[in-house]
Amino acid sequence: MSLPVVLRSVADLAAVVGHELGPGPWLTIDPRRVRAFHGSTDPAAPAPGGAGYSEQVTTDRGHYLPLVLISSMAADLYDLQLGSARLNYGLDRVRFTDPVPVGARVRLRCTLAEPRVREGSVLVPIDFVVDREGADRPACIARKLSLVLLD
């Protein structure tokens, strides 16, 4: 199956349920990315060149970074093109199972669970795994719920 998988209908969703998509390409967690993340989530984070700033940024406060990267990395795995709107409905079962140090490389894989068709919409549960290169355990696992409005 070539990536990204284009999903244009509920039947397309059903066809990939239970099949793992990916893994996607490796992404390096460089210091600039970590600083940008910390700066957007922690207003007290030191600015580059400011007092308290260090190039030796770690992800101690940033376990959420792999979770935040899921949406952008998912574009390499699938392209959800059905419906008039696609909404982030929330997350289930989020676990940060292994830290991601600066300089590490991560990649994403996912498996679609059974979509739940409702009147005028479909709820699409997708199980994501963020792998860290060379690690025995994934860095993060999460189920993302996307609500697709059909009209």
VMD Tcl script that builds the backbone (N, CA, C; Angstrom):
set m [mol new atoms 453]
animate dup $m
set s [atomselect $m all]
$s set {name element resname resid chain x y z} {
  {N N MET 1 A 0.860 -1.168 0.000}
  {CA C MET 1 A 0.000 0.000 0.000}
  {C C MET 1 A 0.910 1.236 0.000}
  {N N SER 2 A 0.731 2.096 -0.991}
  {CA C SER 2 A 1.587 3.280 -1.055}
  {C C SER 2 A 1.053 4.375 -0.126}
  {N N LEU 3 A 1.970 5.127 0.404}
  {CA C LEU 3 A 1.628 6.173 1.366}
  {C C LEU 3 A 1.787 7.543 0.725}
  {N N PRO 4 A 1.005 8.503 1.100}
  {CA C PRO 4 A -0.102 8.400 2.035}
  {C C PRO 4 A -1.313 7.734 1.385}
  {N N VAL 5 A -2.075 6.986 2.182}
  {CA C VAL 5 A -3.303 6.350 1.725}
  {C C VAL 5 A -4.382 7.430 1.669}
  {N N VAL 6 A -5.024 7.559 0.513}
  {CA C VAL 6 A -6.076 8.557 0.351}
  {C C VAL 6 A -7.412 7.919 0.735}
  {N N LEU 7 A -8.109 8.555 1.663}
  {CA C LEU 7 A -9.382 8.057 2.178}
  {C C LEU 7 A -10.481 9.032 1.773}
  {N N ARG 8 A -11.318 8.618 0.796}
  {CA C ARG 8 A -12.346 9.506 0.243}
  {C C ARG 8 A -13.770 9.117 0.633}
  {N N SER 9 A -13.932 7.969 1.291}
  {CA C SER 9 A -15.282 7.507 1.623}
  {C C SER 9 A -15.236 6.650 2.881}
  {N N VAL 10 A -16.415 6.381 3.430}
  {CA C VAL 10 A -16.509 5.492 4.583}
  {C C VAL 10 A -16.037 4.097 4.178}
  {N N ALA 11 A -16.300 3.706 2.939}
  {CA C ALA 11 A -15.827 2.406 2.443}
  {C C ALA 11 A -14.295 2.361 2.414}
  {N N ASP 12 A -13.652 3.467 2.043}
  {CA C ASP 12 A -12.182 3.526 2.080}
  {C C ASP 12 A -11.680 3.339 3.510}
  {N N LEU 13 A -12.353 3.958 4.464}
  {CA C LEU 13 A -11.970 3.804 5.874}
  {C C LEU 13 A -12.077 2.343 6.286}
  {N N ALA 14 A -13.215 1.731 5.958}
  {CA C ALA 14 A -13.452 0.338 6.330}
  {C C ALA 14 A -12.410 -0.592 5.730}
  {N N ALA 15 A -11.920 -0.266 4.542}
  {CA C ALA 15 A -10.949 -1.128 3.853}
  {C C ALA 15 A -9.590 -1.158 4.543}
  {N N VAL 16 A -9.276 -0.137 5.321}
  {CA C VAL 16 A -7.963 -0.106 5.974}
  {C C VAL 16 A -8.025 -0.377 7.477}
  {N N VAL 17 A -9.223 -0.599 8.006}
  {CA C VAL 17 A -9.358 -0.891 9.436}
  {C C VAL 17 A -8.489 -2.096 9.787}
  {N N GLY 18 A -7.668 -1.924 10.828}
  {CA C GLY 18 A -6.824 -3.009 11.313}
  {C C GLY 18 A -5.497 -3.174 10.589}
  {N N HIS 19 A -5.294 -2.442 9.482}
  {CA C HIS 19 A -4.027 -2.515 8.749}
  {C C HIS 19 A -3.112 -1.382 9.202}
  {N N GLU 20 A -1.897 -1.724 9.570}
  {CA C GLU 20 A -0.952 -0.686 9.991}
  {C C GLU 20 A -0.488 0.114 8.788}
  {N N LEU 21 A -0.505 1.431 8.937}
  {CA C LEU 21 A 0.018 2.346 7.914}
  {C C LEU 21 A 1.347 2.869 8.419}
  {N N GLY 22 A 2.353 2.765 7.588}
  {CA C GLY 22 A 3.667 3.247 7.969}
  {C C GLY 22 A 4.637 2.115 8.162}
  {N N PRO 23 A 5.766 2.414 8.682}
  {CA C PRO 23 A 6.107 3.678 9.331}
  {C C PRO 23 A 6.408 4.780 8.319}
  {N N GLY 24 A 6.250 5.999 8.800}
  {CA C GLY 24 A 6.589 7.169 8.001}
  {C C GLY 24 A 8.081 7.452 8.084}
  {N N PRO 25 A 8.499 8.559 7.489}
  {CA C PRO 25 A 9.924 8.921 7.511}
  {C C PRO 25 A 10.380 9.362 8.903}
  {N N TRP 26 A 11.684 9.252 9.131}
  {CA C TRP 26 A 12.278 9.696 10.396}
  {C C TRP 26 A 12.266 11.214 10.473}
  {N N LEU 27 A 12.054 11.715 11.675}
  {CA C LEU 27 A 12.093 13.145 11.965}
  {C C LEU 27 A 13.056 13.342 13.132}
  {N N THR 28 A 14.024 14.226 12.959}
  {CA C THR 28 A 15.005 14.493 14.017}
  {C C THR 28 A 14.456 15.528 14.991}
  {N N ILE 29 A 14.562 15.215 16.262}
  {CA C ILE 29 A 14.150 16.150 17.312}
  {C C ILE 29 A 15.369 17.011 17.647}
  {N N ASP 30 A 15.530 18.072 16.862}
  {CA C ASP 30 A 16.701 18.937 17.041}
  {C C ASP 30 A 16.429 20.001 18.102}
  {N N PRO 31 A 17.488 20.640 18.622}
  {CA C PRO 31 A 17.306 21.628 19.699}
  {C C PRO 31 A 16.370 22.774 19.315}
  {N N ARG 32 A 16.409 23.199 18.053}
  {CA C ARG 32 A 15.543 24.301 17.617}
  {C C ARG 32 A 14.066 23.917 17.754}
  {N N ARG 33 A 13.723 22.694 17.367}
  {CA C ARG 33 A 12.338 22.223 17.462}
  {C C ARG 33 A 11.903 22.161 18.937}
  {N N VAL 34 A 12.785 21.662 19.789}
  {CA C VAL 34 A 12.452 21.553 21.218}
  {C C VAL 34 A 12.280 22.941 21.818}
  {N N ARG 35 A 13.188 23.880 21.486}
  {CA C ARG 35 A 13.063 25.244 22.020}
  {C C ARG 35 A 11.775 25.899 21.552}
  {N N ALA 36 A 11.420 25.706 20.290}
  {CA C ALA 36 A 10.176 26.292 19.774}
  {C C ALA 36 A 8.979 25.717 20.513}
  {N N PHE 37 A 9.010 24.409 20.768}
  {CA C PHE 37 A 7.923 23.773 21.498}
  {C C PHE 37 A 7.840 24.314 22.922}
  {N N HIS 38 A 8.973 24.368 23.612}
  {CA C HIS 38 A 8.974 24.875 24.986}
  {C C HIS 38 A 8.544 26.328 25.036}
  {N N GLY 39 A 8.968 27.115 24.059}
  {CA C GLY 39 A 8.584 28.525 24.024}
  {C C GLY 39 A 7.096 28.715 23.818}
  {N N SER 40 A 6.474 27.793 23.076}
  {CA C SER 40 A 5.038 27.924 22.836}
  {C C SER 40 A 4.210 27.373 23.984}
  {N N THR 41 A 4.792 26.502 24.801}
  {CA C THR 41 A 4.039 25.897 25.898}
  {C C THR 41 A 4.424 26.429 27.267}
  {N N ASP 42 A 5.575 27.104 27.342}
  {CA C ASP 42 A 6.072 27.590 28.626}
  {C C ASP 42 A 6.560 29.022 28.459}
  {N N PRO 43 A 5.722 30.013 28.785}
  {CA C PRO 43 A 6.129 31.404 28.600}
  {C C PRO 43 A 7.357 31.791 29.412}
  {N N ALA 44 A 7.701 31.006 30.435}
  {CA C ALA 44 A 8.874 31.310 31.258}
  {C C ALA 44 A 10.156 30.728 30.664}
  {N N ALA 45 A 10.053 29.991 29.552}
  {CA C ALA 45 A 11.248 29.407 28.936}
  {C C ALA 45 A 12.165 30.519 28.460}
  {N N PRO 46 A 13.473 30.399 28.720}
  {CA C PRO 46 A 14.402 31.449 28.311}
  {C C PRO 46 A 14.473 31.572 26.788}
  {N N ALA 47 A 14.548 32.803 26.321}
  {CA C ALA 47 A 14.678 33.063 24.884}
  {C C ALA 47 A 16.102 32.756 24.443}
  {N N PRO 48 A 16.287 32.350 23.178}
  {CA C PRO 48 A 17.647 32.100 22.687}
  {C C PRO 48 A 18.550 33.302 22.948}
  {N N GLY 49 A 19.706 33.031 23.557}
  {CA C GLY 49 A 20.667 34.079 23.877}
  {C C GLY 49 A 20.390 34.797 25.190}
  {N N GLY 50 A 19.222 34.554 25.802}
  {CA C GLY 50 A 18.859 35.231 27.045}
  {C C GLY 50 A 19.414 34.519 28.264}
  {N N ALA 51 A 19.223 35.142 29.422}
  {CA C ALA 51 A 19.678 34.551 30.679}
  {C C ALA 51 A 18.990 33.211 30.898}
  {N N GLY 52 A 19.764 32.218 31.271}
  {CA C GLY 52 A 19.220 30.905 31.551}
  {C C GLY 52 A 19.066 30.019 30.321}
  {N N TYR 53 A 19.369 30.571 29.145}
  {CA C TYR 53 A 19.246 29.795 27.910}
  {C C TYR 53 A 20.412 28.824 27.773}
  {N N SER 54 A 20.141 27.634 27.264}
  {CA C SER 54 A 21.188 26.646 27.046}
  {C C SER 54 A 20.919 25.882 25.767}
  {N N GLU 55 A 21.956 25.579 25.010}
  {CA C GLU 55 A 21.828 24.733 23.823}
  {C C GLU 55 A 21.541 23.289 24.217}
  {N N GLN 56 A 21.809 22.943 25.467}
  {CA C GLN 56 A 21.611 21.564 25.930}
  {C C GLN 56 A 20.172 21.364 26.402}
  {N N VAL 57 A 19.228 21.713 25.531}
  {CA C VAL 57 A 17.814 21.564 25.857}
  {C C VAL 57 A 17.488 20.081 25.928}
  {N N THR 58 A 16.715 19.702 26.919}
  {CA C THR 58 A 16.262 18.319 26.992}
  {C C THR 58 A 14.747 18.306 26.913}
  {N N THR 59 A 14.193 17.129 26.772}
  {CA C THR 59 A 12.744 17.007 26.686}
  {C C THR 59 A 12.126 16.666 28.038}
  {N N ASP 60 A 12.842 16.937 29.134}
  {CA C ASP 60 A 12.288 16.638 30.458}
  {C C ASP 60 A 10.900 17.239 30.631}
  {N N ARG 61 A 10.741 18.501 30.194}
  {CA C ARG 61 A 9.431 19.146 30.303}
  {C C ARG 61 A 8.599 18.889 29.061}
  {N N GLY 62 A 9.174 18.263 28.050}
  {CA C GLY 62 A 8.520 18.179 26.757}
  {C C GLY 62 A 8.084 16.801 26.327}
  {N N HIS 63 A 7.646 15.985 27.256}
  {CA C HIS 63 A 7.138 14.672 26.859}
  {C C HIS 63 A 5.978 14.824 25.889}
  {N N TYR 64 A 5.318 15.973 25.904}
  {CA C TYR 64 A 4.192 16.198 25.013}
  {C C TYR 64 A 4.628 16.433 23.569}
  {N N LEU 65 A 5.870 16.735 23.323}
  {CA C LEU 65 A 6.324 17.024 21.963}
  {C C LEU 65 A 6.008 15.890 20.989}
  {N N PRO 66 A 6.301 14.625 21.283}
  {CA C PRO 66 A 5.936 13.570 20.328}
  {C C PRO 66 A 4.433 13.525 20.051}
  {N N LEU 67 A 3.630 13.796 21.053}
  {CA C LEU 67 A 2.181 13.819 20.865}
  {C C LEU 67 A 1.778 14.951 19.914}
  {N N VAL 68 A 2.375 16.114 20.117}
  {CA C VAL 68 A 2.063 17.271 19.283}
  {C C VAL 68 A 2.474 17.016 17.830}
  {N N LEU 69 A 3.528 16.270 17.614}
  {CA C LEU 69 A 4.020 16.013 16.262}
  {C C LEU 69 A 3.170 15.003 15.490}
  {N N ILE 70 A 2.301 14.262 16.179}
  {CA C ILE 70 A 1.508 13.233 15.513}
  {C C ILE 70 A 0.728 13.797 14.325}
  {N N SER 71 A 0.035 14.895 14.512}
  {CA C SER 71 A -0.802 15.426 13.428}
  {C C SER 71 A 0.003 15.755 12.181}
  {N N SER 72 A 1.156 16.379 12.342}
  {CA C SER 72 A 1.950 16.717 11.155}
  {C C SER 72 A 2.582 15.477 10.529}
  {N N MET 73 A 3.039 14.524 11.341}
  {CA C MET 73 A 3.647 13.309 10.791}
  {C C MET 73 A 2.602 12.399 10.146}
  {N N ALA 74 A 1.344 12.493 10.585}
  {CA C ALA 74 A 0.278 11.653 10.030}
  {C C ALA 74 A 0.033 11.938 8.552}
  {N N ALA 75 A 0.355 13.146 8.099}
  {CA C ALA 75 A 0.164 13.484 6.684}
  {C C ALA 75 A 0.995 12.585 5.771}
  {N N ASP 76 A 2.061 11.997 6.289}
  {CA C ASP 76 A 2.869 11.063 5.498}
  {C C ASP 76 A 2.216 9.689 5.397}
  {N N LEU 77 A 1.215 9.415 6.238}
  {CA C LEU 77 A 0.599 8.096 6.295}
  {C C LEU 77 A -0.764 8.025 5.619}
  {N N TYR 78 A -1.587 9.054 5.821}
  {CA C TYR 78 A -2.921 9.036 5.220}
  {C C TYR 78 A -3.382 10.456 4.934}
  {N N ASP 79 A -4.343 10.545 4.001}
  {CA C ASP 79 A -4.939 11.818 3.607}
  {C C ASP 79 A -6.449 11.646 3.682}
  {N N LEU 80 A -7.055 12.193 4.707}
  {CA C LEU 80 A -8.492 12.066 4.944}
  {C C LEU 80 A -9.210 13.125 4.115}
  {N N GLN 81 A -9.833 12.710 3.003}
  {CA C GLN 81 A -10.457 13.657 2.075}
  {C C GLN 81 A -11.978 13.577 2.041}
  {N N LEU 82 A -12.585 12.806 2.930}
  {CA C LEU 82 A -14.035 12.720 2.900}
  {C C LEU 82 A -14.673 13.761 3.793}
  {N N GLY 83 A -15.936 14.059 3.493}
  {CA C GLY 83 A -16.703 14.966 4.327}
  {C C GLY 83 A -16.467 16.428 4.032}
  {N N SER 84 A -17.299 17.250 4.671}
  {CA C SER 84 A -17.201 18.701 4.481}
  {C C SER 84 A -16.278 19.351 5.511}
  {N N ALA 85 A -15.993 18.634 6.606}
  {CA C ALA 85 A -15.078 19.148 7.636}
  {C C ALA 85 A -14.532 17.976 8.431}
  {N N ARG 86 A -13.308 18.138 8.917}
  {CA C ARG 86 A -12.663 17.134 9.752}
  {C C ARG 86 A -12.216 17.835 11.030}
  {N N LEU 87 A -12.713 17.336 12.157}
  {CA C LEU 87 A -12.464 17.986 13.440}
  {C C LEU 87 A -11.707 17.063 14.379}
  {N N ASN 88 A -10.799 17.648 15.155}
  {CA C ASN 88 A -10.131 16.894 16.204}
  {C C ASN 88 A -11.133 16.724 17.340}
  {N N TYR 89 A -11.582 15.499 17.563}
  {CA C TYR 89 A -12.608 15.222 18.556}
  {C C TYR 89 A -12.002 14.932 19.932}
  {N N GLY 90 A -10.685 14.618 19.946}
  {CA C GLY 90 A -10.028 14.372 21.220}
  {C C GLY 90 A -9.054 13.222 21.153}
  {N N LEU 91 A -8.494 12.896 22.298}
  {CA C LEU 91 A -7.507 11.826 22.419}
  {C C LEU 91 A -7.933 10.857 23.506}
  {N N ASP 92 A -7.631 9.588 23.281}
  {CA C ASP 92 A -7.858 8.548 24.277}
  {C C ASP 92 A -6.555 7.790 24.477}
  {N N ARG 93 A -6.401 7.186 25.642}
  {CA C ARG 93 A -5.288 6.275 25.917}
  {C C ARG 93 A -3.918 6.843 25.553}
  {N N VAL 94 A -3.633 8.038 25.936}
  {CA C VAL 94 A -2.319 8.627 25.670}
  {C C VAL 94 A -1.331 8.124 26.722}
  {N N ARG 95 A -0.190 7.632 26.252}
  {CA C ARG 95 A 0.872 7.168 27.146}
  {C C ARG 95 A 2.209 7.653 26.610}
  {N N PHE 96 A 3.048 8.157 27.503}
  {CA C PHE 96 A 4.418 8.555 27.170}
  {C C PHE 96 A 5.319 7.473 27.745}
  {N N THR 97 A 5.692 6.511 26.926}
  {CA C THR 97 A 6.312 5.293 27.419}
  {C C THR 97 A 7.834 5.311 27.411}
  {N N ASP 98 A 8.442 6.292 26.726}
  {CA C ASP 98 A 9.901 6.371 26.685}
  {C C ASP 98 A 10.288 7.799 26.324}
  {N N PRO 99 A 11.215 8.421 27.042}
  {CA C PRO 99 A 11.578 9.805 26.735}
  {C C PRO 99 A 12.277 9.925 25.380}
  {N N VAL 100 A 12.175 11.116 24.800}
  {CA C VAL 100 A 12.812 11.409 23.517}
  {C C VAL 100 A 13.857 12.491 23.751}
  {N N PRO 101 A 15.133 12.116 23.796}
  {CA C PRO 101 A 16.167 13.127 24.010}
  {C C PRO 101 A 16.405 13.955 22.750}
  {N N VAL 102 A 16.943 15.132 22.943}
  {CA C VAL 102 A 17.321 15.980 21.809}
  {C C VAL 102 A 18.300 15.210 20.933}
  {N N GLY 103 A 18.093 15.288 19.634}
  {CA C GLY 103 A 18.948 14.594 18.680}
  {C C GLY 103 A 18.400 13.246 18.248}
  {N N ALA 104 A 17.409 12.741 18.984}
  {CA C ALA 104 A 16.808 11.455 18.624}
  {C C ALA 104 A 15.978 11.612 17.355}
  {N N ARG 105 A 15.735 10.480 16.709}
  {CA C ARG 105 A 14.865 10.477 15.535}
  {C C ARG 105 A 13.614 9.663 15.862}
  {N N VAL 106 A 12.474 10.199 15.436}
  {CA C VAL 106 A 11.202 9.532 15.668}
  {C C VAL 106 A 10.486 9.345 14.335}
  {N N ARG 107 A 9.585 8.382 14.314}
  {CA C ARG 107 A 8.728 8.187 13.152}
  {C C ARG 107 A 7.385 7.667 13.637}
  {N N LEU 108 A 6.407 7.747 12.771}
  {CA C LEU 108 A 5.029 7.444 13.145}
  {C C LEU 108 A 4.489 6.266 12.354}
  {N N ARG 109 A 3.667 5.486 13.021}
  {CA C ARG 109 A 2.845 4.475 12.351}
  {C C ARG 109 A 1.469 4.531 12.989}
  {N N CYS 110 A 0.469 4.071 12.250}
  {CA C CYS 110 A -0.889 4.138 12.788}
  {C C CYS 110 A -1.745 2.996 12.267}
  {N N THR 111 A -2.819 2.741 12.994}
  {CA C THR 111 A -3.803 1.731 12.618}
  {C C THR 111 A -5.178 2.327 12.852}
  {N N LEU 112 A -6.012 2.303 11.826}
  {CA C LEU 112 A -7.374 2.785 11.981}
  {C C LEU 112 A -8.224 1.716 12.646}
  {N N ALA 113 A -8.988 2.145 13.640}
  {CA C ALA 113 A -9.950 1.249 14.294}
  {C C ALA 113 A -11.293 1.413 13.575}
  {N N GLU 114 A -12.263 0.657 13.987}
  {CA C GLU 114 A -13.580 0.663 13.322}
  {C C GLU 114 A -14.236 2.045 13.415}
  {N N PRO 115 A -14.528 2.674 12.259}
  {CA C PRO 115 A -15.216 3.972 12.306}
  {C C PRO 115 A -16.646 3.807 12.817}
  {N N ARG 116 A -17.134 4.836 13.489}
  {CA C ARG 116 A -18.496 4.812 14.033}
  {C C ARG 116 A -19.344 5.817 13.252}
  {N N VAL 117 A -20.168 5.285 12.361}
  {CA C VAL 117 A -21.013 6.131 11.526}
  {C C VAL 117 A -22.199 6.604 12.356}
  {N N ARG 118 A -22.412 7.902 12.311}
  {CA C ARG 118 A -23.534 8.528 13.009}
  {C C ARG 118 A -24.352 9.274 11.958}
  {N N GLU 119 A -25.445 9.828 12.365}
  {CA C GLU 119 A -26.239 10.614 11.421}
  {C C GLU 119 A -25.469 11.887 11.057}
  {N N GLY 120 A -25.055 11.976 9.803}
  {CA C GLY 120 A -24.364 13.164 9.312}
  {C C GLY 120 A -22.880 13.232 9.622}
  {N N SER 121 A -22.328 12.197 10.248}
  {CA C SER 121 A -20.905 12.233 10.587}
  {C C SER 121 A -20.357 10.820 10.761}
  {N N VAL 122 A -19.056 10.750 10.852}
  {CA C VAL 122 A -18.392 9.486 11.178}
  {C C VAL 122 A -17.241 9.803 12.126}
  {N N LEU 123 A -17.158 9.043 13.203}
  {CA C LEU 123 A -16.078 9.188 14.179}
  {C C LEU 123 A -14.994 8.175 13.816}
  {N N VAL 124 A -13.787 8.666 13.581}
  {CA C VAL 124 A -12.690 7.825 13.103}
  {C C VAL 124 A -11.628 7.709 14.202}
  {N N PRO 125 A -11.549 6.566 14.881}
  {CA C PRO 125 A -10.496 6.357 15.881}
  {C C PRO 125 A -9.229 5.831 15.199}
  {N N ILE 126 A -8.112 6.465 15.506}
  {CA C ILE 126 A -6.834 6.076 14.899}
  {C C ILE 126 A -5.815 5.884 16.013}
  {N N ASP 127 A -5.208 4.703 16.040}
  {CA C ASP 127 A -4.184 4.394 17.035}
  {C C ASP 127 A -2.816 4.745 16.469}
  {N N PHE 128 A -2.110 5.635 17.162}
  {CA C PHE 128 A -0.800 6.094 16.726}
  {C C PHE 128 A 0.294 5.547 17.634}
  {N N VAL 129 A 1.437 5.266 17.030}
  {CA C VAL 129 A 2.630 4.867 17.762}
  {C C VAL 129 A 3.780 5.720 17.247}
  {N N VAL 130 A 4.427 6.448 18.157}
  {CA C VAL 130 A 5.615 7.227 17.812}
  {C C VAL 130 A 6.817 6.398 18.254}
  {N N ASP 131 A 7.575 5.916 17.278}
  {CA C ASP 131 A 8.767 5.121 17.567}
  {C C ASP 131 A 9.990 6.020 17.649}
  {N N ARG 132 A 10.911 5.665 18.539}
  {CA C ARG 132 A 12.204 6.354 18.621}
  {C C ARG 132 A 13.261 5.395 18.110}
  {N N GLU 133 A 14.085 5.877 17.229}
  {CA C GLU 133 A 15.143 5.057 16.632}
  {C C GLU 133 A 16.028 4.451 17.717}
  {N N GLY 134 A 16.224 3.131 17.648}
  {CA C GLY 134 A 17.102 2.436 18.575}
  {C C GLY 134 A 16.489 2.109 19.927}
  {N N ALA 135 A 15.253 2.531 20.156}
  {CA C ALA 135 A 14.616 2.282 21.454}
  {C C ALA 135 A 13.823 0.973 21.413}
  {N N ASP 136 A 13.728 0.338 22.566}
  {CA C ASP 136 A 12.965 -0.903 22.676}
  {C C ASP 136 A 11.463 -0.647 22.778}
  {N N ARG 137 A 11.102 0.530 23.269}
  {CA C ARG 137 A 9.690 0.871 23.449}
  {C C ARG 137 A 9.360 2.116 22.646}
  {N N PRO 138 A 8.092 2.296 22.276}
  {CA C PRO 138 A 7.714 3.534 21.596}
  {C C PRO 138 A 7.820 4.719 22.550}
  {N N ALA 139 A 7.988 5.897 21.993}
  {CA C ALA 139 A 8.045 7.110 22.800}
  {C C ALA 139 A 6.656 7.516 23.279}
  {N N CYS 140 A 5.657 7.276 22.442}
  {CA C CYS 140 A 4.303 7.707 22.757}
  {C C CYS 140 A 3.317 6.816 22.012}
  {N N ILE 141 A 2.213 6.513 22.666}
  {CA C ILE 141 A 1.099 5.845 22.005}
  {C C ILE 141 A -0.158 6.633 22.339}
  {N N ALA 142 A -1.038 6.745 21.370}
  {CA C ALA 142 A -2.264 7.520 21.594}
  {C C ALA 142 A -3.328 7.113 20.595}
  {N N ARG 143 A -4.557 7.203 21.029}
  {CA C ARG 143 A -5.690 7.045 20.113}
  {C C ARG 143 A -6.269 8.433 19.888}
  {N N LYS 144 A -6.276 8.851 18.626}
  {CA C LYS 144 A -6.848 10.144 18.242}
  {C C LYS 144 A -8.218 9.887 17.633}
  {N N LEU 145 A -9.167 10.743 17.991}
  {CA C LEU 145 A -10.518 10.638 17.445}
  {C C LEU 145 A -10.757 11.824 16.510}
  {N N SER 146 A -11.041 11.514 15.258}
  {CA C SER 146 A -11.360 12.553 14.277}
  {C C SER 146 A -12.831 12.446 13.947}
  {N N LEU 147 A -13.533 13.561 14.003}
  {CA C LEU 147 A -14.944 13.600 13.643}
  {C C LEU 147 A -15.053 14.197 12.253}
  {N N VAL 148 A -15.591 13.408 11.337}
  {CA C VAL 148 A -15.755 13.845 9.955}
  {C C VAL 148 A -17.230 14.183 9.739}
  {N N LEU 149 A -17.498 15.442 9.375}
  {CA C LEU 149 A -18.869 15.852 9.071}
  {C C LEU 149 A -19.142 15.508 7.620}
  {N N LEU 150 A -20.177 14.708 7.403}
  {CA C LEU 150 A -20.449 14.221 6.045}
  {C C LEU 150 A -21.222 15.232 5.214}
  {N N ASP 151 A -21.902 16.157 5.822}
  {CA C ASP 151 A -22.576 17.240 5.074}
  {C C ASP 151 A -22.765 18.455 5.924}
}
mol reanalyze $m
mol bondsrecalc $m
mol representation Tube
mol addrep $m
